[in-house]
Amino acid sequence: MALKSIRKAKKMSQEDLQDVCSRVYISQLERGLKNPTLAMIEGLAEQMQVQPLTLMLKAYSLKHPHLSPEQLMQISIEELKQIE
Protein backbone atom coordinates (compact mmCIF):
# COMPACT_ATOMS: atom_id res chain seq x y z
CA MET A 1 0.00 0.00 0.00
CA ALA A 2 2.87 2.40 0.70
CA LEU A 3 4.22 1.95 -2.81
CA LYS A 4 0.83 2.63 -4.35
CA SER A 5 0.24 5.63 -2.11
CA ILE A 6 3.53 7.28 -3.04
CA ARG A 7 3.20 6.29 -6.70
CA LYS A 8 -0.24 7.89 -6.92
CA ALA A 9 0.89 11.01 -5.02
CA LYS A 10 3.64 11.35 -7.63
CA LYS A 11 1.01 10.87 -10.37
CA MET A 12 2.85 7.85 -11.73
CA SER A 13 1.46 4.68 -13.26
CA GLN A 14 2.73 1.18 -12.63
CA GLU A 15 4.18 1.34 -16.12
CA ASP A 16 6.32 4.32 -15.06
CA LEU A 17 8.17 1.97 -12.69
CA GLN A 18 8.85 -0.74 -15.28
CA ASP A 19 12.55 0.18 -15.46
CA VAL A 20 12.84 -1.44 -12.02
CA CYS A 21 10.53 -4.44 -12.42
CA SER A 22 7.50 -5.61 -14.39
CA ARG A 23 4.06 -4.07 -13.99
CA VAL A 24 2.79 -7.46 -12.78
CA TYR A 25 5.42 -7.55 -10.02
CA ILE A 26 4.63 -3.94 -9.03
CA SER A 27 0.97 -4.93 -8.77
CA GLN A 28 1.92 -7.86 -6.54
CA LEU A 29 4.03 -5.56 -4.34
CA GLU A 30 1.18 -3.08 -4.03
CA ARG A 31 -1.24 -5.83 -3.01
CA GLY A 32 1.17 -7.24 -0.44
CA LEU A 33 1.65 -10.50 -2.32
CA LYS A 34 5.41 -9.99 -2.69
CA ASN A 35 8.08 -8.41 -0.50
CA PRO A 36 10.71 -6.23 -2.16
CA THR A 37 14.44 -6.57 -1.58
CA LEU A 38 16.40 -3.57 -0.38
CA ALA A 39 17.78 -3.17 -3.91
CA MET A 40 14.21 -3.15 -5.24
CA ILE A 41 13.16 -0.52 -2.67
CA GLU A 42 16.14 1.61 -3.70
CA GLY A 43 15.26 1.29 -7.39
CA LEU A 44 11.59 2.07 -6.89
CA ALA A 45 12.40 5.04 -4.66
CA GLU A 46 14.82 6.39 -7.24
CA GLN A 47 12.20 6.10 -9.99
CA MET A 48 9.68 7.94 -7.80
CA GLN A 49 12.31 10.52 -6.77
CA VAL A 50 12.01 9.87 -3.03
CA GLN A 51 14.47 8.53 -0.50
CA PRO A 52 14.27 4.77 0.12
CA LEU A 53 13.65 5.58 3.76
CA THR A 54 10.54 7.54 2.74
CA LEU A 55 9.08 4.45 1.12
CA MET A 56 9.96 2.29 4.12
CA LEU A 57 8.69 4.90 6.59
CA LYS A 58 5.37 5.09 4.75
CA ALA A 59 5.09 1.28 4.86
CA TYR A 60 5.78 1.15 8.59
CA SER A 61 3.41 4.02 9.38
CA LEU A 62 0.62 2.17 7.55
CA LYS A 63 1.44 -1.01 9.45
CA HIS A 64 1.56 0.85 12.79
CA PRO A 65 -1.14 3.55 12.49
CA HIS A 66 -0.79 4.50 16.16
CA LEU A 67 2.67 5.92 15.34
CA SER A 68 3.10 8.92 13.07
CA PRO A 69 5.95 9.02 10.56
CA GLU A 70 7.55 11.66 12.78
CA GLN A 71 7.37 9.37 15.81
CA LEU A 72 8.88 6.49 13.84
CA MET A 73 11.72 8.77 12.70
CA GLN A 74 12.37 9.91 16.26
CA ILE A 75 12.49 6.31 17.50
CA SER A 76 14.99 5.47 14.75
CA ILE A 77 17.11 8.53 15.51
CA GLU A 78 17.27 7.58 19.19
CA GLU A 79 18.15 3.98 18.34
CA LEU A 80 20.93 5.14 16.02
CA LYS A 81 22.35 7.35 18.77
CA GLN A 82 22.44 4.36 21.12
CA ILE A 83 24.41 2.18 18.71
CA GLU A 84 26.94 4.76 17.53
Backbone as ProteinMPNN parsed JSONL, in Angstrom:
{"seq_chain_A": "MALKSIRKAKKMSQEDLQDVCSRVYISQLERGLKNPTLAMIEGLAEQMQVQPLTLMLKAYSLKHPHLSPEQLMQISIEELKQIE", "coords_chain_A": {"N_chain_A": [[0.81, -1.194, 0.0], [1.998, 1.224, 0.663], [3.747, 1.735, -1.443], [1.944, 2.083, -3.573], [0.531, 4.301, -2.635], [2.513, 6.342, -2.563], [3.295, 6.277, -5.238], [0.907, 7.066, -6.533], [0.596, 9.624, -5.408], [2.707, 10.856, -6.614], [1.743, 10.949, -9.104], [2.148, 8.821, -10.89], [2.146, 5.953, -13.027], [1.876, 2.345, -12.846], [3.303, 1.409, -14.956], [5.214, 3.375, -15.268], [7.162, 2.622, -13.539], [8.419, 0.49, -14.602], [11.092, 0.267, -15.35], [12.377, -0.724, -13.215], [11.095, -3.095, -12.354], [8.689, -5.541, -13.531], [5.312, -4.607, -14.512], [3.413, -6.372, -13.539], [4.737, -7.465, -11.314], [5.007, -5.151, -9.772], [2.322, -4.665, -9.244], [1.814, -6.907, -7.651], [3.473, -6.31, -5.478], [2.209, -3.985, -4.531], [-0.192, -5.042, -3.671], [0.58, -6.524, -1.562], [1.424, -9.1, -1.971], [3.963, -9.821, -2.603], [7.288, -9.31, -1.339], [9.565, -6.685, -1.375], [13.098, -6.581, -2.167], [15.902, -4.925, -0.6], [17.408, -3.695, -2.589], [15.459, -3.492, -4.569], [13.647, -1.74, -3.332], [15.283, 0.517, -3.23], [15.594, 1.013, -5.998], [12.922, 1.472, -6.828], [12.298, 3.698, -5.248], [14.124, 5.539, -6.27], [13.145, 5.816, -8.902], [10.715, 7.032, -8.293], [11.591, 9.344, -7.257], [12.092, 9.752, -4.492], [13.456, 9.309, -1.195], [14.743, 6.107, -0.25], [14.196, 5.522, 2.405], [11.907, 7.012, 2.842], [9.928, 5.583, 1.494], [10.011, 3.199, 2.979], [9.388, 4.206, 5.509], [6.794, 5.127, 5.096], [5.545, 2.663, 4.639], [5.875, 1.404, 7.159], [4.468, 3.203, 8.777], [1.89, 2.824, 7.875], [1.514, 0.217, 8.658], [1.684, 0.442, 11.387], [-0.444, 2.263, 12.599], [-0.833, 3.749, 14.904], [1.441, 5.14, 15.359], [2.973, 8.045, 14.237], [4.623, 9.105, 11.179], [6.624, 10.89, 11.949], [7.042, 10.184, 14.638], [8.022, 7.58, 14.307], [10.4, 8.182, 12.956], [11.743, 9.591, 14.973], [12.072, 7.596, 16.915], [13.802, 5.906, 15.492], [16.005, 7.625, 15.172], [16.811, 7.94, 17.837], [17.488, 5.288, 18.426], [19.633, 4.93, 16.662], [21.474, 6.709, 17.777], [22.045, 5.372, 20.133], [23.486, 3.172, 19.265], [25.742, 4.105, 18.09]], "CA_chain_A": [[0.0, 0.0, 0.0], [2.874, 2.395, 0.699], [4.224, 1.952, -2.806], [0.83, 2.625, -4.352], [0.239, 5.629, -2.109], [3.534, 7.279, -3.042], [3.204, 6.291, -6.703], [-0.239, 7.889, -6.918], [0.893, 11.005, -5.018], [3.644, 11.352, -7.629], [1.009, 10.871, -10.374], [2.846, 7.852, -11.731], [1.465, 4.679, -13.263], [2.733, 1.176, -12.631], [4.183, 1.335, -16.125], [6.316, 4.318, -15.057], [8.167, 1.971, -12.692], [8.851, -0.737, -15.28], [12.551, 0.183, -15.459], [12.837, -1.442, -12.022], [10.527, -4.444, -12.425], [7.497, -5.606, -14.386], [4.062, -4.073, -13.988], [2.788, -7.459, -12.777], [5.423, -7.545, -10.023], [4.63, -3.945, -9.028], [0.966, -4.931, -8.766], [1.923, -7.859, -6.538], [4.03, -5.561, -4.344], [1.18, -3.079, -4.025], [-1.242, -5.832, -3.012], [1.17, -7.241, -0.438], [1.654, -10.504, -2.318], [5.414, -9.987, -2.694], [8.082, -8.413, -0.502], [10.71, -6.232, -2.156], [14.436, -6.573, -1.583], [16.399, -3.57, -0.379], [17.776, -3.168, -3.909], [14.208, -3.152, -5.244], [13.165, -0.522, -2.672], [16.135, 1.613, -3.702], [15.259, 1.287, -7.393], [11.588, 2.069, -6.894], [12.396, 5.036, -4.663], [14.823, 6.39, -7.239], [12.205, 6.095, -9.994], [9.68, 7.943, -7.797], [12.312, 10.517, -6.771], [12.009, 9.869, -3.035], [14.467, 8.533, -0.5], [14.265, 4.768, 0.116], [13.655, 5.582, 3.763], [10.544, 7.54, 2.74], [9.079, 4.445, 1.123], [9.956, 2.291, 4.124], [8.686, 4.9, 6.588], [5.367, 5.09, 4.75], [5.086, 1.285, 4.86], [5.78, 1.155, 8.594], [3.41, 4.021, 9.375], [0.619, 2.174, 7.547], [1.445, -1.012, 9.45], [1.557, 0.852, 12.789], [-1.141, 3.551, 12.494], [-0.788, 4.498, 16.159], [2.674, 5.923, 15.342], [3.103, 8.917, 13.069], [5.954, 9.02, 10.564], [7.553, 11.663, 12.78], [7.372, 9.368, 15.809], [8.884, 6.495, 13.842], [11.718, 8.772, 12.695], [12.366, 9.907, 16.258], [12.49, 6.314, 17.496], [14.988, 5.469, 14.745], [17.114, 8.528, 15.513], [17.266, 7.577, 19.189], [18.153, 3.984, 18.341], [20.932, 5.14, 16.017], [22.352, 7.346, 18.769], [22.44, 4.36, 21.117], [24.409, 2.178, 18.713], [26.938, 4.762, 17.531]], "C_chain_A": [[0.854, 1.259, 0.0], [3.351, 2.74, -0.7], [3.137, 2.608, -3.646], [0.511, 4.051, -3.925], [1.232, 6.667, -2.634], [3.475, 7.393, -4.563], [2.074, 7.192, -7.166], [-0.016, 9.358, -6.56], [1.838, 11.665, -6.022], [3.031, 11.336, -9.033], [1.729, 9.973, -11.39], [1.983, 6.607, -11.903], [2.417, 3.538, -12.917], [3.731, 1.043, -13.776], [5.387, 2.269, -15.985], [7.449, 3.7, -14.241], [8.76, 0.728, -13.352], [10.349, -0.825, -15.532], [13.129, -0.633, -14.307], [12.362, -2.891, -12.046], [9.246, -4.396, -13.251], [6.272, -5.014, -13.695], [3.345, -5.119, -13.135], [3.413, -7.543, -11.385], [5.09, -6.33, -9.161], [3.234, -4.115, -8.449], [0.988, -5.886, -7.574], [2.502, -7.185, -5.296], [2.953, -4.695, -3.701], [0.064, -3.817, -3.298], [-0.711, -6.653, -1.844], [1.422, -8.712, -0.706], [3.14, -10.839, -2.416], [6.077, -8.989, -1.754], [9.329, -7.999, -1.272], [12.029, -6.401, -1.404], [14.831, -5.119, -1.343], [16.786, -2.924, -1.714], [16.533, -2.736, -4.689], [13.63, -1.862, -4.659], [13.969, 0.678, -3.161], [15.792, 1.999, -5.138], [13.909, 1.962, -7.552], [11.604, 3.496, -6.357], [13.07, 5.999, -5.641], [13.893, 6.774, -8.39], [11.139, 7.106, -9.565], [10.267, 9.238, -7.241], [12.009, 10.809, -5.3], [13.159, 9.064, -2.439], [13.912, 7.137, -0.204], [13.638, 4.746, 1.509], [12.222, 6.116, 3.768], [9.56, 6.418, 2.427], [8.92, 3.485, 2.299], [9.183, 2.913, 5.284], [7.18, 4.905, 6.339], [4.792, 3.697, 5.003], [4.907, 1.001, 6.347], [4.672, 1.98, 9.241], [2.027, 3.469, 9.033], [0.419, 0.909, 8.377], [1.203, -0.714, 10.932], [0.862, 2.218, 12.845], [-1.154, 4.377, 13.78], [0.483, 5.336, 16.274], [2.725, 6.758, 14.068], [4.472, 8.705, 12.425], [7.01, 9.769, 11.379], [7.986, 10.867, 14.008], [8.295, 8.217, 15.424], [10.293, 7.002, 13.559], [12.444, 9.049, 14.005], [12.852, 8.639, 16.955], [13.769, 5.836, 16.817], [16.201, 6.33, 15.065], [17.682, 8.175, 16.877], [18.0, 6.239, 19.176], [19.531, 4.108, 17.695], [21.934, 5.774, 16.975], [22.884, 6.319, 19.761], [23.461, 3.374, 20.567], [25.658, 2.801, 18.088], [28.069, 4.775, 18.521]], "O_chain_A": [[0.473, 2.262, -0.603], [3.357, 3.907, -1.092], [3.395, 3.584, -4.35], [0.25, 4.911, -4.767], [0.837, 7.739, -3.093], [3.594, 8.489, -5.109], [2.251, 7.992, -8.084], [-0.396, 10.244, -7.326], [1.777, 12.873, -6.249], [3.695, 11.66, -10.018], [1.89, 10.316, -12.561], [1.191, 6.259, -11.027], [3.613, 3.749, -12.721], [4.867, 0.613, -13.576], [6.458, 1.986, -16.522], [8.571, 4.205, -14.255], [9.522, -0.004, -12.721], [10.84, -1.894, -15.896], [14.233, -1.167, -14.408], [13.142, -3.808, -11.786], [8.781, -3.319, -13.622], [6.205, -4.931, -12.468], [2.737, -4.781, -12.12], [2.7, -7.677, -10.391], [4.911, -6.462, -7.95], [2.987, -3.753, -7.299], [0.259, -5.688, -6.601], [2.063, -7.464, -4.181], [2.804, -4.676, -2.479], [-0.558, -3.259, -2.395], [-1.462, -7.393, -1.208], [1.613, -9.49, 0.228], [3.527, -12.004, -2.324], [5.499, -7.955, -1.418], [10.068, -8.85, -1.766], [12.069, -6.37, -0.174], [14.172, -4.199, -1.826], [16.518, -1.743, -1.936], [16.56, -1.724, -5.391], [13.176, -0.991, -5.401], [13.405, 1.728, -3.469], [15.708, 3.185, -5.458], [13.769, 2.912, -8.321], [10.997, 4.393, -6.941], [12.629, 7.135, -5.811], [13.863, 7.934, -8.802], [10.707, 7.935, -10.366], [9.531, 10.123, -6.806], [11.713, 11.941, -4.916], [13.76, 8.233, -3.12], [12.719, 7.002, 0.068], [12.665, 4.033, 1.751], [11.414, 5.716, 4.607], [8.491, 6.327, 3.031], [7.817, 3.015, 2.577], [8.416, 2.231, 5.963], [6.39, 4.711, 7.263], [3.683, 3.565, 5.521], [3.899, 0.422, 6.751], [4.005, 1.503, 10.159], [1.09, 3.626, 9.816], [-0.705, 0.572, 8.752], [0.596, -1.515, 11.643], [1.515, 3.227, 13.111], [-1.452, 5.571, 13.748], [0.599, 6.155, 17.185], [2.545, 6.243, 12.965], [5.382, 8.18, 13.067], [8.154, 9.326, 11.481], [9.161, 10.875, 14.375], [9.247, 7.918, 16.144], [11.272, 6.33, 13.885], [13.637, 8.768, 14.126], [13.943, 8.628, 17.525], [14.711, 5.412, 17.486], [17.308, 5.812, 15.211], [18.899, 8.118, 17.05], [19.02, 6.081, 19.846], [20.485, 3.464, 18.131], [23.11, 5.412, 16.978], [24.04, 6.391, 20.179], [24.23, 2.796, 21.336], [26.535, 2.082, 17.61], [29.148, 5.286, 18.22]]}, "name": "protein", "num_of_chains": 1, "seq": "MALKSIRKAKKMSQEDLQDVCSRVYISQLERGLKNPTLAMIEGLAEQMQVQPLTLMLKAYSLKHPHLSPEQLMQISIEELKQIE"}
